[in-house]
Amino acid sequence: MLKGEEDMTDQELSQTARQLEATIVASRGAKRLELQPQLSRVLERLDRSGQHVPARLRNLNAVLLDEAIESRFDNMPL
């Protein structure tokens, strides 16, 4: 049984963030956007616990948020 994010240690959260990063980088389109909320939660938990969150992960999260916003506009009827 997998541990929930709330039960993870800082080390497990860091490992999860790296795994999410690898999956997101290897993915395209909707799959990337599906993983963004989980990445955001993990980064927030690391930040709240005082752990260093690498800039590349913060940047990846920002790029995904931009992609999500663009996707909403692409699907908006004119």
C-alpha positions in Angstrom: 0.0 0.0 0.0 1.4 3.4 -1.0 1.7 6.1 1.6 -0.4 9.2 1.1 1.3 12.5 0.5 0.4 13.7 4.0 2.2 10.7 5.6 5.4 11.0 3.6 8.7 12.1 5.1 10.6 15.0 3.6 12.9 12.6 1.8 10.0 10.7 0.4 8.4 13.9 -0.8 11.7 14.9 -2.5 11.8 11.5 -4.2 8.2 11.8 -5.3 8.9 15.3 -6.7 11.8 14.0 -8.8 9.7 11.0 -10.0 6.8 13.4 -11.0 9.3 15.6 -12.8 10.7 12.7 -14.8 7.1 11.5 -15.7 6.0 15.0 -16.6 9.1 15.7 -18.8 8.5 12.4 -20.6 4.8 13.1 -21.1 2.8 15.2 -23.5 -0.5 17.1 -23.5 -3.2 16.2 -21.0 -1.0 13.8 -19.0 1.3 16.6 -18.1 -1.6 18.7 -16.9 -3.1 15.9 -14.9 0.1 15.6 -12.9 0.4 19.4 -12.1 -1.9 19.4 -9.1 0.1 16.5 -7.5 3.4 18.2 -8.2 2.1 21.5 -6.8 0.9 19.7 -3.5 4.3 18.0 -3.1 6.3 21.2 -3.7 4.0 23.1 -1.2 4.5 20.4 1.4 8.3 20.5 1.0 8.3 24.3 1.2 6.1 24.4 4.3 8.4 21.9 6.0 11.4 24.2 5.3 13.0 22.0 2.7 14.7 23.5 -0.3 12.6 23.3 -3.5 14.9 23.4 -6.6 14.2 26.2 -9.0 13.8 23.7 -11.8 10.8 22.1 -10.0 9.3 25.5 -9.3 9.8 26.5 -13.0 8.3 23.2 -14.2 5.2 23.8 -12.0 4.9 27.4 -13.4 5.2 26.1 -17.0 2.5 23.5 -16.3 0.2 26.2 -14.9 0.8 28.3 -18.0 0.0 25.2 -20.2 -3.3 24.7 -18.2 -4.3 28.3 -18.7 -3.5 28.2 -22.4 -5.4 24.9 -22.8 -8.5 26.6 -21.3 -8.3 29.4 -23.8 -7.7 27.0 -26.7 -11.0 25.3 -25.9 -13.0 28.5 -25.3 -15.7 29.1 -28.0 -15.4 32.4 -29.8 
